[in-house]
Amino acid sequence: MTPEARPAARVLVIDRLDRLLLLDGIVPNRERTRLWCLPGGALRPDETFEEAALRELLEETGIAGVALGPCVWRREHVMEMFQKWYVADERYFLVRVAEAEIDGAGRDPVEADLILGHRWWTAAEIAASRETFVPRRLGELLPPLLRGEIPREPVAVGV
């Protein structure tokens, strides 16, 4: 079976204390893998990556009225979800907030089932943790962004 294309947008939400918002979630694959990931999801038909990033951010976190920063990372991988295989093409956008109260009331029923909670993480906490993060190299990829080192082109982040 040929995997289906799944373009998606994700958002790196960083607060004034340089903490990153991560969602505690479950991947709906056979193993129901648990991990920490960034808010975001698949594009709807005729939606841009930027539009999807802002829509998903609002739905999953309640955060609205933010300026979407540049696309800083790109992740391509094959994944299983809901008993189907996909080739994911994920774009990661930067958003800075002074602070934000997280409200998951806009999540659809599937998101509500798969998102267990959230947490604001420092780069040091991510680097020292044994939790599973997506992307896997989050601990090494985040510090340059926090220092203001924004890549001219999105960096391929691997799995």
Biotite code that builds the C-alpha atoms (Angstrom):
import biotite.structure as struc

atoms = struc.array([
    struc.Atom([0.000, 0.000, 0.000], chain_id="A", res_id=1, res_name="MET", atom_name="CA", element="C"),
    struc.Atom([1.316, 3.455, -0.935], chain_id="A", res_id=2, res_name="THR", atom_name="CA", element="C"),
    struc.Atom([1.317, 5.972, 1.940], chain_id="A", res_id=3, res_name="PRO", atom_name="CA", element="C"),
    struc.Atom([-0.950, 8.979, 1.555], chain_id="A", res_id=4, res_name="GLU", atom_name="CA", element="C"),
    struc.Atom([0.547, 12.487, 1.614], chain_id="A", res_id=5, res_name="ALA", atom_name="CA", element="C"),
    struc.Atom([-0.185, 14.403, 4.830], chain_id="A", res_id=6, res_name="ARG", atom_name="CA", element="C"),
    struc.Atom([1.006, 18.012, 4.853], chain_id="A", res_id=7, res_name="PRO", atom_name="CA", element="C"),
    struc.Atom([0.885, 19.465, 8.359], chain_id="A", res_id=8, res_name="ALA", atom_name="CA", element="C"),
    struc.Atom([1.804, 22.615, 10.272], chain_id="A", res_id=9, res_name="ALA", atom_name="CA", element="C"),
    struc.Atom([3.144, 22.804, 13.828], chain_id="A", res_id=10, res_name="ARG", atom_name="CA", element="C"),
    struc.Atom([3.846, 25.746, 16.090], chain_id="A", res_id=11, res_name="VAL", atom_name="CA", element="C"),
    struc.Atom([6.736, 26.398, 18.479], chain_id="A", res_id=12, res_name="LEU", atom_name="CA", element="C"),
    struc.Atom([5.052, 28.608, 21.091], chain_id="A", res_id=13, res_name="VAL", atom_name="CA", element="C"),
    struc.Atom([7.715, 30.245, 23.265], chain_id="A", res_id=14, res_name="ILE", atom_name="CA", element="C"),
    struc.Atom([6.800, 32.416, 26.243], chain_id="A", res_id=15, res_name="ASP", atom_name="CA", element="C"),
    struc.Atom([8.643, 35.401, 27.780], chain_id="A", res_id=16, res_name="ARG", atom_name="CA", element="C"),
    struc.Atom([10.586, 33.003, 30.048], chain_id="A", res_id=17, res_name="LEU", atom_name="CA", element="C"),
    struc.Atom([11.879, 31.107, 26.972], chain_id="A", res_id=18, res_name="ASP", atom_name="CA", element="C"),
    struc.Atom([9.734, 28.088, 27.794], chain_id="A", res_id=19, res_name="ARG", atom_name="CA", element="C"),
    struc.Atom([8.270, 25.971, 24.991], chain_id="A", res_id=20, res_name="LEU", atom_name="CA", element="C"),
    struc.Atom([4.657, 24.784, 25.062], chain_id="A", res_id=21, res_name="LEU", atom_name="CA", element="C"),
    struc.Atom([4.382, 21.036, 24.484], chain_id="A", res_id=22, res_name="LEU", atom_name="CA", element="C"),
    struc.Atom([1.326, 18.823, 24.390], chain_id="A", res_id=23, res_name="LEU", atom_name="CA", element="C"),
    struc.Atom([1.297, 15.464, 26.165], chain_id="A", res_id=24, res_name="ASP", atom_name="CA", element="C"),
    struc.Atom([-0.295, 13.182, 23.623], chain_id="A", res_id=25, res_name="GLY", atom_name="CA", element="C"),
    struc.Atom([-0.909, 9.761, 22.216], chain_id="A", res_id=26, res_name="ILE", atom_name="CA", element="C"),
    struc.Atom([-0.204, 8.809, 18.607], chain_id="A", res_id=27, res_name="VAL", atom_name="CA", element="C"),
    struc.Atom([-3.129, 6.716, 17.355], chain_id="A", res_id=28, res_name="PRO", atom_name="CA", element="C"),
    struc.Atom([-0.951, 3.924, 15.995], chain_id="A", res_id=29, res_name="ASN", atom_name="CA", element="C"),
    struc.Atom([-0.967, 0.255, 16.961], chain_id="A", res_id=30, res_name="ARG", atom_name="CA", element="C"),
    struc.Atom([1.233, 0.896, 19.999], chain_id="A", res_id=31, res_name="GLU", atom_name="CA", element="C"),
    struc.Atom([-0.609, 4.118, 21.006], chain_id="A", res_id=32, res_name="ARG", atom_name="CA", element="C"),
    struc.Atom([2.760, 5.781, 21.436], chain_id="A", res_id=33, res_name="THR", atom_name="CA", element="C"),
    struc.Atom([2.903, 8.477, 24.105], chain_id="A", res_id=34, res_name="ARG", atom_name="CA", element="C"),
    struc.Atom([5.025, 11.566, 23.468], chain_id="A", res_id=35, res_name="LEU", atom_name="CA", element="C"),
    struc.Atom([5.416, 15.315, 23.877], chain_id="A", res_id=36, res_name="TRP", atom_name="CA", element="C"),
    struc.Atom([4.729, 17.261, 20.704], chain_id="A", res_id=37, res_name="CYS", atom_name="CA", element="C"),
    struc.Atom([4.048, 20.743, 19.424], chain_id="A", res_id=38, res_name="LEU", atom_name="CA", element="C"),
    struc.Atom([0.534, 22.018, 18.704], chain_id="A", res_id=39, res_name="PRO", atom_name="CA", element="C"),
    struc.Atom([-0.479, 21.470, 15.097], chain_id="A", res_id=40, res_name="GLY", atom_name="CA", element="C"),
    struc.Atom([-1.946, 19.108, 12.584], chain_id="A", res_id=41, res_name="GLY", atom_name="CA", element="C"),
    struc.Atom([-2.899, 18.372, 9.014], chain_id="A", res_id=42, res_name="ALA", atom_name="CA", element="C"),
    struc.Atom([-3.825, 20.976, 6.464], chain_id="A", res_id=43, res_name="LEU", atom_name="CA", element="C"),
    struc.Atom([-7.397, 21.141, 5.234], chain_id="A", res_id=44, res_name="ARG", atom_name="CA", element="C"),
    struc.Atom([-8.013, 21.240, 1.468], chain_id="A", res_id=45, res_name="PRO", atom_name="CA", element="C"),
    struc.Atom([-6.985, 24.614, -0.017], chain_id="A", res_id=46, res_name="ASP", atom_name="CA", element="C"),
    struc.Atom([-5.375, 25.711, 3.267], chain_id="A", res_id=47, res_name="GLU", atom_name="CA", element="C"),
    struc.Atom([-1.810, 27.045, 3.449], chain_id="A", res_id=48, res_name="THR", atom_name="CA", element="C"),
    struc.Atom([0.710, 25.852, 6.020], chain_id="A", res_id=49, res_name="PHE", atom_name="CA", element="C"),
    struc.Atom([0.457, 29.256, 7.709], chain_id="A", res_id=50, res_name="GLU", atom_name="CA", element="C"),
    struc.Atom([-3.347, 29.157, 7.883], chain_id="A", res_id=51, res_name="GLU", atom_name="CA", element="C"),
    struc.Atom([-3.258, 25.620, 9.282], chain_id="A", res_id=52, res_name="ALA", atom_name="CA", element="C"),
    struc.Atom([-0.689, 26.608, 11.921], chain_id="A", res_id=53, res_name="ALA", atom_name="CA", element="C"),
    struc.Atom([-2.896, 29.405, 13.261], chain_id="A", res_id=54, res_name="LEU", atom_name="CA", element="C"),
    struc.Atom([-6.088, 27.317, 13.070], chain_id="A", res_id=55, res_name="ARG", atom_name="CA", element="C"),
    struc.Atom([-4.543, 24.327, 14.838], chain_id="A", res_id=56, res_name="GLU", atom_name="CA", element="C"),
    struc.Atom([-2.986, 26.597, 17.482], chain_id="A", res_id=57, res_name="LEU", atom_name="CA", element="C"),
    struc.Atom([-6.397, 28.074, 18.248], chain_id="A", res_id=58, res_name="LEU", atom_name="CA", element="C"),
    struc.Atom([-8.181, 24.700, 18.257], chain_id="A", res_id=59, res_name="GLU", atom_name="CA", element="C"),
    struc.Atom([-5.655, 22.865, 20.414], chain_id="A", res_id=60, res_name="GLU", atom_name="CA", element="C"),
    struc.Atom([-4.593, 25.628, 22.815], chain_id="A", res_id=61, res_name="THR", atom_name="CA", element="C"),
    struc.Atom([-7.057, 28.511, 22.584], chain_id="A", res_id=62, res_name="GLY", atom_name="CA", element="C"),
    struc.Atom([-4.199, 30.867, 21.652], chain_id="A", res_id=63, res_name="ILE", atom_name="CA", element="C"),
    struc.Atom([-5.375, 33.505, 19.157], chain_id="A", res_id=64, res_name="ALA", atom_name="CA", element="C"),
    struc.Atom([-4.296, 36.889, 17.855], chain_id="A", res_id=65, res_name="GLY", atom_name="CA", element="C"),
    struc.Atom([-0.612, 36.037, 17.623], chain_id="A", res_id=66, res_name="VAL", atom_name="CA", element="C"),
    struc.Atom([1.848, 36.952, 14.919], chain_id="A", res_id=67, res_name="ALA", atom_name="CA", element="C"),
    struc.Atom([3.014, 33.823, 13.149], chain_id="A", res_id=68, res_name="LEU", atom_name="CA", element="C"),
    struc.Atom([6.766, 33.886, 12.789], chain_id="A", res_id=69, res_name="GLY", atom_name="CA", element="C"),
    struc.Atom([8.882, 32.211, 10.144], chain_id="A", res_id=70, res_name="PRO", atom_name="CA", element="C"),
    struc.Atom([8.946, 28.557, 9.216], chain_id="A", res_id=71, res_name="CYS", atom_name="CA", element="C"),
    struc.Atom([12.124, 27.430, 10.978], chain_id="A", res_id=72, res_name="VAL", atom_name="CA", element="C"),
    struc.Atom([12.029, 23.648, 10.674], chain_id="A", res_id=73, res_name="TRP", atom_name="CA", element="C"),
    struc.Atom([10.783, 20.971, 8.309], chain_id="A", res_id=74, res_name="ARG", atom_name="CA", element="C"),
    struc.Atom([10.186, 17.314, 9.091], chain_id="A", res_id=75, res_name="ARG", atom_name="CA", element="C"),
    struc.Atom([9.408, 14.568, 6.569], chain_id="A", res_id=76, res_name="GLU", atom_name="CA", element="C"),
    struc.Atom([8.685, 11.033, 7.715], chain_id="A", res_id=77, res_name="HIS", atom_name="CA", element="C"),
    struc.Atom([6.466, 8.005, 7.185], chain_id="A", res_id=78, res_name="VAL", atom_name="CA", element="C"),
    struc.Atom([3.990, 7.295, 9.956], chain_id="A", res_id=79, res_name="MET", atom_name="CA", element="C"),
    struc.Atom([1.037, 5.135, 10.835], chain_id="A", res_id=80, res_name="GLU", atom_name="CA", element="C"),
    struc.Atom([-2.100, 6.753, 12.212], chain_id="A", res_id=81, res_name="MET", atom_name="CA", element="C"),
    struc.Atom([-5.646, 5.370, 12.487], chain_id="A", res_id=82, res_name="PHE", atom_name="CA", element="C"),
    struc.Atom([-4.531, 2.159, 10.717], chain_id="A", res_id=83, res_name="GLN", atom_name="CA", element="C"),
    struc.Atom([-3.349, 4.122, 7.658], chain_id="A", res_id=84, res_name="LYS", atom_name="CA", element="C"),
    struc.Atom([0.149, 5.005, 6.489], chain_id="A", res_id=85, res_name="TRP", atom_name="CA", element="C"),
    struc.Atom([1.135, 8.566, 5.649], chain_id="A", res_id=86, res_name="TYR", atom_name="CA", element="C"),
    struc.Atom([4.110, 10.482, 4.322], chain_id="A", res_id=87, res_name="VAL", atom_name="CA", element="C"),
    struc.Atom([4.076, 13.507, 6.591], chain_id="A", res_id=88, res_name="ALA", atom_name="CA", element="C"),
    struc.Atom([5.480, 16.851, 5.440], chain_id="A", res_id=89, res_name="ASP", atom_name="CA", element="C"),
    struc.Atom([5.482, 19.033, 8.556], chain_id="A", res_id=90, res_name="GLU", atom_name="CA", element="C"),
    struc.Atom([6.425, 22.727, 8.675], chain_id="A", res_id=91, res_name="ARG", atom_name="CA", element="C"),
    struc.Atom([7.271, 24.294, 12.048], chain_id="A", res_id=92, res_name="TYR", atom_name="CA", element="C"),
    struc.Atom([6.496, 27.968, 12.699], chain_id="A", res_id=93, res_name="PHE", atom_name="CA", element="C"),
    struc.Atom([7.750, 30.159, 15.512], chain_id="A", res_id=94, res_name="LEU", atom_name="CA", element="C"),
    struc.Atom([5.369, 32.134, 17.754], chain_id="A", res_id=95, res_name="VAL", atom_name="CA", element="C"),
    struc.Atom([6.353, 34.303, 20.719], chain_id="A", res_id=96, res_name="ARG", atom_name="CA", element="C"),
    struc.Atom([3.855, 35.072, 23.476], chain_id="A", res_id=97, res_name="VAL", atom_name="CA", element="C"),
    struc.Atom([4.263, 37.045, 26.704], chain_id="A", res_id=98, res_name="ALA", atom_name="CA", element="C"),
    struc.Atom([2.171, 34.425, 28.448], chain_id="A", res_id=99, res_name="GLU", atom_name="CA", element="C"),
    struc.Atom([-0.801, 32.301, 27.524], chain_id="A", res_id=100, res_name="ALA", atom_name="CA", element="C"),
    struc.Atom([-3.514, 30.423, 29.296], chain_id="A", res_id=101, res_name="GLU", atom_name="CA", element="C"),
    struc.Atom([-4.125, 27.128, 27.543], chain_id="A", res_id=102, res_name="ILE", atom_name="CA", element="C"),
    struc.Atom([-7.727, 26.255, 26.731], chain_id="A", res_id=103, res_name="ASP", atom_name="CA", element="C"),
    struc.Atom([-8.487, 22.977, 24.940], chain_id="A", res_id=104, res_name="GLY", atom_name="CA", element="C"),
    struc.Atom([-12.213, 23.673, 24.514], chain_id="A", res_id=105, res_name="ALA", atom_name="CA", element="C"),
    struc.Atom([-11.770, 24.018, 20.730], chain_id="A", res_id=106, res_name="GLY", atom_name="CA", element="C"),
    struc.Atom([-10.362, 20.528, 20.290], chain_id="A", res_id=107, res_name="ARG", atom_name="CA", element="C"),
    struc.Atom([-12.385, 18.137, 18.170], chain_id="A", res_id=108, res_name="ASP", atom_name="CA", element="C"),
    struc.Atom([-13.360, 14.804, 19.800], chain_id="A", res_id=109, res_name="PRO", atom_name="CA", element="C"),
    struc.Atom([-10.330, 12.981, 18.376], chain_id="A", res_id=110, res_name="VAL", atom_name="CA", element="C"),
    struc.Atom([-7.926, 15.680, 19.614], chain_id="A", res_id=111, res_name="GLU", atom_name="CA", element="C"),
    struc.Atom([-9.640, 15.719, 23.001], chain_id="A", res_id=112, res_name="ALA", atom_name="CA", element="C"),
    struc.Atom([-9.062, 11.965, 23.270], chain_id="A", res_id=113, res_name="ASP", atom_name="CA", element="C"),
    struc.Atom([-5.431, 12.085, 22.156], chain_id="A", res_id=114, res_name="LEU", atom_name="CA", element="C"),
    struc.Atom([-4.192, 15.211, 23.981], chain_id="A", res_id=115, res_name="ILE", atom_name="CA", element="C"),
    struc.Atom([-3.753, 14.383, 27.661], chain_id="A", res_id=116, res_name="LEU", atom_name="CA", element="C"),
    struc.Atom([-2.387, 17.713, 28.851], chain_id="A", res_id=117, res_name="GLY", atom_name="CA", element="C"),
    struc.Atom([0.267, 20.351, 28.316], chain_id="A", res_id=118, res_name="HIS", atom_name="CA", element="C"),
    struc.Atom([3.368, 21.754, 29.935], chain_id="A", res_id=119, res_name="ARG", atom_name="CA", element="C"),
    struc.Atom([5.745, 24.681, 29.453], chain_id="A", res_id=120, res_name="TRP", atom_name="CA", element="C"),
    struc.Atom([9.304, 23.264, 29.183], chain_id="A", res_id=121, res_name="TRP", atom_name="CA", element="C"),
    struc.Atom([12.689, 24.976, 29.345], chain_id="A", res_id=122, res_name="THR", atom_name="CA", element="C"),
    struc.Atom([15.388, 23.861, 26.922], chain_id="A", res_id=123, res_name="ALA", atom_name="CA", element="C"),
    struc.Atom([17.374, 22.477, 29.861], chain_id="A", res_id=124, res_name="ALA", atom_name="CA", element="C"),
    struc.Atom([14.407, 20.403, 31.054], chain_id="A", res_id=125, res_name="GLU", atom_name="CA", element="C"),
    struc.Atom([13.926, 18.963, 27.573], chain_id="A", res_id=126, res_name="ILE", atom_name="CA", element="C"),
    struc.Atom([17.636, 18.137, 27.242], chain_id="A", res_id=127, res_name="ALA", atom_name="CA", element="C"),
    struc.Atom([17.691, 16.417, 30.659], chain_id="A", res_id=128, res_name="ALA", atom_name="CA", element="C"),
    struc.Atom([14.424, 14.515, 30.247], chain_id="A", res_id=129, res_name="SER", atom_name="CA", element="C"),
    struc.Atom([13.960, 10.875, 29.312], chain_id="A", res_id=130, res_name="ARG", atom_name="CA", element="C"),
    struc.Atom([10.530, 11.599, 27.839], chain_id="A", res_id=131, res_name="GLU", atom_name="CA", element="C"),
    struc.Atom([9.919, 11.133, 24.109], chain_id="A", res_id=132, res_name="THR", atom_name="CA", element="C"),
    struc.Atom([9.754, 14.409, 22.164], chain_id="A", res_id=133, res_name="PHE", atom_name="CA", element="C"),
    struc.Atom([8.848, 15.159, 18.569], chain_id="A", res_id=134, res_name="VAL", atom_name="CA", element="C"),
    struc.Atom([11.013, 16.022, 16.846], chain_id="A", res_id=135, res_name="PRO", atom_name="CA", element="C"),
    struc.Atom([13.390, 13.672, 18.629], chain_id="A", res_id=136, res_name="ARG", atom_name="CA", element="C"),
    struc.Atom([16.265, 16.212, 18.544], chain_id="A", res_id=137, res_name="ARG", atom_name="CA", element="C"),
    struc.Atom([14.157, 18.943, 20.149], chain_id="A", res_id=138, res_name="LEU", atom_name="CA", element="C"),
    struc.Atom([16.654, 19.391, 22.983], chain_id="A", res_id=139, res_name="GLY", atom_name="CA", element="C"),
    struc.Atom([19.449, 20.357, 20.587], chain_id="A", res_id=140, res_name="GLU", atom_name="CA", element="C"),
    struc.Atom([17.302, 22.188, 18.015], chain_id="A", res_id=141, res_name="LEU", atom_name="CA", element="C"),
    struc.Atom([15.573, 24.591, 20.414], chain_id="A", res_id=142, res_name="LEU", atom_name="CA", element="C"),
    struc.Atom([18.524, 26.530, 21.970], chain_id="A", res_id=143, res_name="PRO", atom_name="CA", element="C"),
    struc.Atom([19.608, 28.285, 18.736], chain_id="A", res_id=144, res_name="PRO", atom_name="CA", element="C"),
    struc.Atom([16.057, 29.597, 18.267], chain_id="A", res_id=145, res_name="LEU", atom_name="CA", element="C"),
    struc.Atom([16.010, 30.853, 21.852], chain_id="A", res_id=146, res_name="LEU", atom_name="CA", element="C"),
    struc.Atom([19.257, 32.728, 21.138], chain_id="A", res_id=147, res_name="ARG", atom_name="CA", element="C"),
    struc.Atom([17.546, 34.412, 18.169], chain_id="A", res_id=148, res_name="GLY", atom_name="CA", element="C"),
    struc.Atom([19.359, 32.348, 15.542], chain_id="A", res_id=149, res_name="GLU", atom_name="CA", element="C"),
    struc.Atom([16.591, 32.066, 12.955], chain_id="A", res_id=150, res_name="ILE", atom_name="CA", element="C"),
    struc.Atom([17.555, 30.016, 9.880], chain_id="A", res_id=151, res_name="PRO", atom_name="CA", element="C"),
    struc.Atom([17.115, 31.583, 6.433], chain_id="A", res_id=152, res_name="ARG", atom_name="CA", element="C"),
    struc.Atom([15.618, 28.322, 5.185], chain_id="A", res_id=153, res_name="GLU", atom_name="CA", element="C"),
    struc.Atom([13.775, 25.708, 7.270], chain_id="A", res_id=154, res_name="PRO", atom_name="CA", element="C"),
    struc.Atom([16.138, 23.209, 8.880], chain_id="A", res_id=155, res_name="VAL", atom_name="CA", element="C"),
    struc.Atom([15.445, 19.502, 8.222], chain_id="A", res_id=156, res_name="ALA", atom_name="CA", element="C"),
    struc.Atom([15.023, 18.103, 11.739], chain_id="A", res_id=157, res_name="VAL", atom_name="CA", element="C"),
    struc.Atom([14.816, 14.372, 11.056], chain_id="A", res_id=158, res_name="GLY", atom_name="CA", element="C"),
    struc.Atom([12.389, 12.139, 12.903], chain_id="A", res_id=159, res_name="VAL", atom_name="CA", element="C"),
])
